[in-house]
Amino acid sequence: FLSTLLDPPSSESVKAAIYSLIKLGALENHEQNEIGLTPLGCHLAGIPAPPRIGKLLVIGSLLGCRNAALSIAACLSSPRSPFERVNVFAKQGQREQREEAIVTNRDAELKRV
């Protein structure tokens, strides 16, 4: 199936993905070198998130700590570090400077008239 795509992935990439899903518990090897979905894999297939985040959500729901698992999954999904400091006041100061410049320009125009 994947070989019919316009830009098919390399066989090494497919093997690495299958290996990581087996290690995660989403796939299992059957006899005659066939690979099948596990019950966890069926649940992960319906979650629009990376498999590790999806497993965290599924296991968290099963263990009764859904809110905590959801919070951790949100932190792990964020591209920014949770320890990065954002200076909100600098942006506010810049906005105030722009507003003051607009008022000053408007007053200068009114004095000219």
Secondary structure, 3 states (H helix, E strand, C coil): CHHHCCCCCCHHHHHHHHHHHHHHCCEEECHHHCEEECHHHHHHHCCCCCHHHHHHHHHHHHCCCHHHHHHHHHHHHCCCCCCCCCCHHHHHHHHHHHHHHHHHHHHHHHHHC
